[in-house]
Amino acid sequence: MKFILVEKEKDSIKIEVAEADQTLIQPIIVELLKDKNVKTAQVFQRHPVLDKPLIYITMNSGKPETAIKKAVKNLSAEFGKALDIFEKAL
């Protein structure tokens, strides 16, 4: 998965997500929406094959870059815990 900055404003950011599908992007959106500083977090994709998905984040306060880093870090920790549980079960 690669993040490519498309547009950046004071309280919003638009990021193109390469080499990922909705299975990876949707948990990021859900995690972003848990943050009280995030006003909106949406994913757009005009054409499922021809276009790459775009994540659009607007903030109530704080920087959108900080919010997405926090969301991805939280997901990484959560999936790491899931891997530990799975490995212990085997």
C-alpha positions in Angstrom: 0.0 0.0 0.0 1.3 3.4 -0.9 -0.1 6.8 0.1 0.3 9.7 -2.4 -0.5 13.2 -1.3 -3.0 14.8 -3.8 -4.1 17.9 -2.0 -3.4 19.5 1.4 -5.2 22.4 3.1 -5.0 23.6 6.7 -7.8 21.4 7.9 -8.1 18.8 5.2 -6.1 16.4 3.1 -6.7 14.2 0.1 -4.6 11.1 -0.3 -4.5 8.6 -3.2 -4.1 5.0 -2.1 -2.1 2.8 -4.5 -1.9 -0.9 -4.3 -4.8 -1.4 -1.9 -8.5 -2.2 -2.1 -11.5 -1.5 0.2 -10.5 -4.3 2.5 -7.5 -2.3 3.6 -8.9 1.2 3.3 -12.2 0.8 5.1 -10.6 0.0 8.5 -8.6 3.2 8.2 -11.7 5.2 7.6 -13.5 3.5 10.6 -10.5 4.2 12.8 -10.3 7.9 11.6 -14.0 8.4 12.5 -13.3 7.3 16.1 -11.1 10.4 16.5 -13.1 13.3 17.9 -10.8 15.7 16.1 -11.8 14.2 12.7 -14.8 15.9 11.1 -15.2 13.6 8.1 -13.3 10.7 6.7 -14.4 9.4 3.3 -13.1 7.2 0.5 -13.9 7.9 -3.1 -13.2 5.9 -6.2 -14.8 6.9 -9.5 -14.1 3.7 -11.3 -13.2 0.4 -9.5 -10.6 -0.7 -12.1 -9.4 2.5 -13.8 -9.1 4.9 -10.7 -7.2 4.6 -7.5 -9.2 5.2 -4.2 -8.9 8.6 -2.6 -9.1 9.2 1.1 -10.5 12.6 2.1 -10.2 13.8 5.7 -11.4 17.1 7.2 -10.6 18.1 10.7 -12.5 19.8 13.6 -9.1 20.6 15.1 -5.5 19.3 14.6 -3.7 18.2 11.6 -5.1 15.6 9.2 -1.6 14.1 8.7 -1.5 13.4 12.5 -4.9 11.8 12.4 -4.1 9.4 9.6 -0.8 8.4 11.2 -2.6 7.7 14.5 -5.3 5.7 12.8 -2.8 3.5 10.9 -0.7 3.1 14.1 -3.7 2.0 16.1 -4.7 -0.5 13.4 -1.2 -1.9 13.2 -1.3 -2.5 17.0 -4.8 -4.1 16.8 -3.9 -6.5 13.9 -0.6 -7.3 15.7 -2.7 -8.4 18.7 -4.9 -10.5 16.5 -1.9 -12.2 15.0 -0.6 -13.1 18.5 -4.0 -14.6 19.5 -4.1 -16.6 16.2 -0.5 -17.9 16.7 -1.3 -19.0 20.3 -4.4 -20.8 19.2 -2.3 -23.0 16.8 
